[in-house]
Amino acid sequence: NDFDDENGGFGTRPKFPQPVNFNFLLTHAALTHQAKGKADIAKLSIDMTQLTLKKMSLGGINDQLGKGFHRYSTDDLWHVPHFEKMLYDQGQIAVVLAETYSITKDELIGQTLRDLISYVEHDLRHSKHGGFYCAEDADSLPTKNDTKKKEGAFYAWTYDELYKLLPENHADIFCYYYQCKKNGNVDPMQDPHDELKNQNVLITDGNHQATVDKFQLKNITELKEILSACHKILLNYRNENRPRPHRDEKFLASWNGLMISGLARAACVLQESKYTQLAEQAINFIRTYLIDSSTKRLLRACYIDQKIHEIEYTELKVNGFLDDYAFVIQACIDLYETNLNEDLLIFAYDLQKQQDEFFWDSNKNRYFNTDGKDASIILRLSEDHDGAEPAPNAVSALNLLRLGHYFNDSSLHDRLQLLFKSYTRQLSKMPMTMPTMIRCFEMYTQGMNEIIIQSSNPEEIIQYIQTSYVPNKIIINLNKKTDHKLMQYNKELTSFIDDKTNEHTRIFLCRNFQCQLPVSSLKEFKEKFDPLILTY
């Protein structure tokens, strides 16, 4: 009842993206779409997600020139945003865009995903070391000669500016398509301080044909060429003449983890190796600069020295919080499922052991937010609800579920069961506040699909799996050419090795460690796996 059927999203203004809700909707749809009477609900879940992402993509909350999503919308239409850009939003939205694209193959959603990553790569990434900065501010100086910052000054345009910068015939088309007006298109109710008076925030309904018809253009291709030329002119002017908003050049382990997950999922569904490389460089950044060399503990943050532009720390290094551990562990698992580098799983497993040691509350059977060895912390709290970021305990539950299957470690699943039991009351009384924990519980009760591949040429099989949306899956590649470090931990994997058939293909599909007979071709595997895939 809280969903906006016309504009997408939940609730009324201010309207936040809330990726956690859409992750839940897609997971629920995937796990139940085969059940009797559930197909319509699964379709509705996809429709809600797709509508929201498309409306956001076309709205002012998405920077139509430089790309990347702003913090939230001050109206119901995703039009006038609070202009701050946060790394944690980019990472989470990237995941939802990727999952939705894998289901719908919607080109607008796919392009928005590519644009988001392009923004992060160029404007929120340290080009030398590969880590991601935290944010860009909402306000900035309108011109180099101004002394007072204004919200949205970097992003909004007056009508006269547009006509001065663009060829007149192009300006007419651009202003029509992006709903720009002579007196500005910002509702005064969304601008209480008059910072956007007479300004235009770009928004479109995406109806190319209406613009083609109005201006009697040849076709949509011609319109797109005109809009692209206008984008280039305005973006160049903006970058060269307007002071950029201040960038928070801090590197948080937690937010880097969220962005790595977004890159990993995008790399899978788009089969784009560049995104894998960006994610790998960011993980290497964490392992190089956010692991304390003496204690091997994960650190909370590091910074850029503004004089020499190298990495620095506060005088006393701050150990990672629960969200740092949970989100980095999740990132390692997600990236492993992209490049199948088992070192990532082992790194995640080691971090999970640290997390269990330093954060577990043995009385309440859940994780504290902070380290119990820090004497300066008087009261240790535990976060229950999803918010702008998913609750670290819920992400930890997902990590325990996935790592427990990869390592065949019953102690992780035992801890997961304790975690579920500790949240029984909250889940029954306030489920809407805990979509990530519910996602995990659904995956746990449905069971995990373990895919084990033994093939000398597994690439086509892996691509098929990676581009399909089945959230409750793990994938293990037992190519003999690979050094199987995971097998040193999960001895059960040795039973799947058959040296005599190594040059041939064997694919096992298992559910909770109970395996069907192997198949020897992708075609046969598809017959078993296709029914699990959520499609549209």
N, C-alpha and C positions, 0 to 999 in steps of 0.2 A: 504493500500500500504506500510505501514511502518513495517508490520509484517514480521518476518524472518520465512519463510515456512520450512526451513531445521532445524534450531536450536531452534526455538521458541523465544519469546520475541519481543520487539519492538525496532527498530532502530539498530544502529551499535555500536561498542565499543566506550567507556565503556558501558556495558549493565547492566541495573538495573532490579531487579525483577518486580517493578511496580505493586504491588498487586491491587491497585485501578482500573487499567484497566481491570483486569480479574474479579474483583467483578462486574464491570459494564457489561461485556460481559455475565456473567452467569445470572445476574438479567434480562438483556434485553431478553436473550433467554427464560427464564422462563415465562416472562410476554407476550411474543409474539408467542411462539411455536405453539399455537393452531390457530393462525390467518392464513387466506388463503395465501399461497405462502411464509410463514415465516419459515416453518419447516427446509428448507435447511440452512437458515441463523442461526437458533438456533443450528443446528448441527455444523456448521462452528465455532460458538462461543465456543462451548464445545471443539471441536478439537483443536482450538488455545490454549485454556487454558490447556488442558491435555498435549499437546505436550510440552509446555513451562515448566510445572511442572516436567514432566518426564526427560527432558533434564537437568534441574537444579538439580534434584535429583541425577542424574548420574555424574554430573560434579564436577569440583574442587570447585565451589562456595558452594557446600555442603560438609562439612567436612566428608569424607568417613569413618573415624575412630571414632571420638568423636561426630559426628553429629552436627547439627545446621548450619545455613546459614551465609556465609560471606557477606560483604556489597554489593559488585558488582563484575562483571567480567570485566577484562581488555581486553578481546577478545570476538569474536562473539560466541564462542563455550561453554561458561560458564566454561572454564577450569581454567585459572589463575586469582584468585580473588584479590581484596584488602581484606586482611585477617581479618579486624576488624569484630567483631560480635556484632550486635546491638539488643537490646531487642525489639525495635519497628518493626524491620524486622521479628523477630521470631513470634511475635503476629499476624501481618498482613498476613504473609505467611501461618501460621497455619489456619487462617480463609479460605483462598482460597483452601488450601489442603483439608480441611474438606468439604467444599461445593462441590468441584469437586469429592471427593470420594463418597459423597452422591448421586451424579448423575451417575457416571461411575462405581463405585465399583472396580476401578483399584487398584490392590494389592500393586503395587509399590508406588502409591500415599498414600495409607493408611499406609504403613510401614514407609514412609518418615515422615508422620505426627506423628506417635508414636515416631520415633527417635528424631524429633525436640523437642517434649515435654520432652523426657528423658534428652536431653542436658540441656534444660532450668531448669528442676527440680534439676539436679545435679550440674550445674555450674553457674547458674544465679539466684539462689534462696537462701534467708536467711533461713536456715533450722529450726531455732527456731521460727521466727516471720512470715514467709510465704510471705514476700514481694520479689519483683524481682529487681535485680541490673540492671544497665543501659547497660553495654557493656564490652567486652574484647578487648584489643588493638590488632592492626595488627602485631606489632613487639615485639620481645622478645630476650633474650640472647640465642644463639645457644646451649651453655652448661653452667654448673654452674661455670666454670672457665673463661668464656668470660666476657668482660667488655663493648662490643659494641653490641647494639641490631640490629637485622635484621628483615625485613619484612618476614613473613612466616616461620621463623626459627622453630617454634613449630610444623608446619604442613608438611613441605616438607622433602623428603628423597633422599639420594644419592643411586645409584644402589648398590654400595659396602655395604652400611648400610643394605639394604634389604637382600642381600645374606649372610651377617654376622649374622643377627638376625633370619632369617627363615631357616628351613630345605631346602636343595638345591632343591629337587624336588618340594617343595611347592613354593619356591622363583621363579622358572621358571613359574609356573602357575600364581602366584600372579602378577608378572611383565607383563605377557602377558595380563591378564585380565584388569589390571589398566594402561596399555600402558606406563610402565616405561622403560626408556632407559639408556644405560651405560653412555652417556654424558648428561643425563637429558632430560626431555620432555617439558621444558619451552622455548618458542620462545623468543630469545633475544630482539625482539621488545617489548615484554611485560615485560621486566626486564631491564630497562635503567640503573639501578645502580648495576647490576650484583649481586644482593642479592640472586638470585635463580639460579646462574650459576651451572651447573652440578647437579641440584636438580630435583626431580620429584614431581609434584603435581598430586595426584591420580584422574584419570578420567576413565570412562568406557562407552562403548556403551550398556552395559547390556545384550549382547548376550552370554548367558551362554552356549548355544549349540555349538557355534564356539570353545569355550575353551575346552569343553568336547571332541569334535572331534579331536582337535589338539593334545591333550595329552592322547587320548584314555582312558578316564575315563569311569567308569561304567555308570554314569548318572549325571544329574544336581544336584541331592541330594548330591552325593559325592563331586562335585565341591563346593557346598555351605558349606559343612562341612570343606573343606580345607581352603576356604576363611575366614570362621568364626574363625578357629584356628589361621590363620595369623593375622587377626584383633586383636585378643586378645593379641598375642605376641607383636605386634607393639604398641598397645594402652598402655599396661602395661609399655613398655620401655619408651614411650613418657612421660607418667605421672610421672615416677620415676626418669628419667634422664634429662629431659629438663625443664628448668624454664618456668613456665606457663606465658602467656602474662598478663600484669597488668589488673586487673578488676576494673572498675569504680563502686565503692560501694556506689553509690547514688541511692536513690529511688525516681523516678519521678512519680507523680500521673498519668500523661497522658500516659506514656509508660506502667505502670502497668495496666492501663485500657485496652490498646490494647492487652496485653498478656492475660488478663482475658477473653476478647472476644474470643481469639483463643482457650483457654482451654474450654470455654463453648460450642463453636461450635463442637470441637472435642469430648467432652463428649456426645453430642447429637448424632452425626452421627456414632460414634463407640460404643455408649452405654457403656462408660467406667466411672464408678463411681469415680475412683481415680482422674480423671481429674476434675470432679465436686468438689471434696474435695480440690484440689489445688486452684481452682478458688475461692471457698468460703473462704479459708484461706487468699488469697490475698485481697479479699474485706474486710475481717475483719482487715487485716493490714492497709488498707486505713482508715477504720472507727476508728481505734485505734490511729494511728500515723500521719495521714494526714488530720485530722479534728481538727481545733483549738478548744480546750475545752471551751474557753471563748466566742469566737465569732461564733462558729459553722460553720465557713468558711472552705472550702477546701483549703489545703495548696499545694504549688508547689512541695516541696521536703523535704526529711529528709535524714539522713546519718547514717553511722556506726562509732561509736567511736572506733578507732583502738586499744585502750588500754583495754577497758572493753567489747568491742564488743556488746554494746547496742545502741539503737537509740538516735541520738542527732540532734540538729537543729542549724542553724546559729543564731547569736546573735539576729537579727531581723528576725522573721519568715516571709517568703514570701507567700502571698496569691496566690491561684491558678490562672493561666491564663485561657483563653478561652479553649485552647486545653485540659487542665486538666479537666475542667468541662465536656466538650463534650465527651471525651473518657471514663471518669469514669461513666457518665450517661449511655452511650451506653453499657458499660460493665455490669452495673446493670441490664439493660433490657435483655441483652443476657443471663446472668446467671439466671435471673428469668425464662426465657423460657427453662432452663435446669432443675432447681430444683423446680420451681413453688412456691418459697418462696415469698409471697407478700410483705414482709418487704423490699425486694430489690426494688420493684417498688415504694414504698412509699419513700424510700431513694432517688431514682432517681428523683422523682417528687419534693421533697424538694430542691435538688440540682438544678433542672431546674428553680425553682422560684428564687434561688439565682443568677443563671446565667442571667436570664432576668433582675433582678434588677441592677446588677453590670456591665453588659457588653453591654446591648442593646443600639444601636444608633438610637434614635427616628427620626433623620433627614434622614438618609439613609436607615433605616429599615433593619439593619443587625447587627451583633455582632462585637464589637471591640475585639482585641486580649487581651487587658489589662483592668484592673479595673479603672473605672472613679474616684474612691476615692483616688487613689494614686497620691499625689501632686508632686512626683518626676518625673512623666512621662509628658513630655512636649507635645509630639505628639502621639496621639492614632491612631493606624493603624488597618486595617481590612484585613484579608488574604482571597484571592479569590480562588486561584488555588490549586489543589492537587499537592503534591510533593512526597518526601520520606514518608511523612505521609499524610493522607487525610486532606483536608481543614477543620478546626474546624467549620466553618459556615455550610458546607455541612453535616457533622456529626450531627450538631445541628438540621438541617432540618429533618434528619431521626429520631432523638430523639423526636422532636415535633410531627411528624407524628405518631409514635408508642405510645407515652405517651398520646397523644390526644385521641386515640382510647381506650387505657386501662382505662383511667379516664373519658372518655366521656366529655372531657373538650374542649369546642368550642373556648376558648380563645387561646389555644395552636395552633389550626388549623388556627385561624385568624392571629396569628403571623407568622405561616408557609407561608400563602399566601402572606403576606407582604415581607417575605424573598425571595420568588420566584420572586415576581415582581421587587425587587431591583436588581436581577441578570439577568433580561430578556436580557439586551443588551449584557452582557458577554456570556450568554448561546448561543445566536444566532450568535455571531461573533467568539467565541473561545471555542466551545464545547469540543474539545479534551483536554483542560486543566482542565476540571471540570467534570470528569466522576462520582464522588460521588454525586454531586448535580443533575446530570442528572438521576442517579439511583433513587434518592428520588423522583424526578419529575415524572418519569415513574410509580413508585409505587403509588404515589398520584393520578395520572390520571386514572390508572387501578382500583384503589380502594383496600382497605385492606380486607382480609378474616378473619373474627372473628370466632374463634372456641370456643364454650362454651360447657363444658362437665359436666354433672351431672351423676355420677356413683359411686357405692360403690367400684368398682374395675376398676379404669380407666387406670391402668398401660399399658396394651396392646395398648389401643387407643393412649395414650401419646407417647409411643415408636414409633408407626407408623407415627405419625405426626412429631416427632423430627428427624427421619431418612429420611424424605422426603424433597426435595428441593422446597420450595414455599416461596420465600423471603418476599412476601407481606401478611404475616399472623400474627395474634396474637392468643394466647391460654390462656383460663381461665378455671380453674378446680373448679367446684362448689361442690366438695365432702362435704357432710354435716359434716364430721368429722373435717374439716379444719375451723379454725377461719378466716373468710373472711374479712380481714381488708380493702381490695380493695372496698368492697361493701359500706363501709362508705363514700367513695368518689364518686363512680359510682352507684348511686341509681337505675339505669336502670337494674342492675344485679339482683335485688330482684325479678323481674318479671319472671326470669328463674328458680327460686326455686319452686319445687313442692314436698312438704313433702310426699305426698301420693305415689309418684313413686321414692322416694329416693333410695330404694334398687334395683331399676332397672336402666337401662341406658337410658339417653336422650342426644343426641349430636345435637347441633345447628350449622349450617354453615350459617354465615351472611356475607353480603357484604355492607360495609359502613352503618352498623347498621340496614340493611334490612334483616330479617332472613327468611330462608326457614322453613318449618315444620320440627320438630326434627325427628331424626331416633333413633332406639333403639338397634342397633347393629353395631359393627365395619364393618361387611360386607356391610350393607346399607350405612354407612358413606363413605366407600371406593368408592362406585359407584358415589358418588357426588364429592369426593375430588381427586380421581385418575387423572381425566383430568387436574387438575391444576398442577400436579407434573411434573417437568422437568426430563425426563429420557433419557437414551442413548441406 
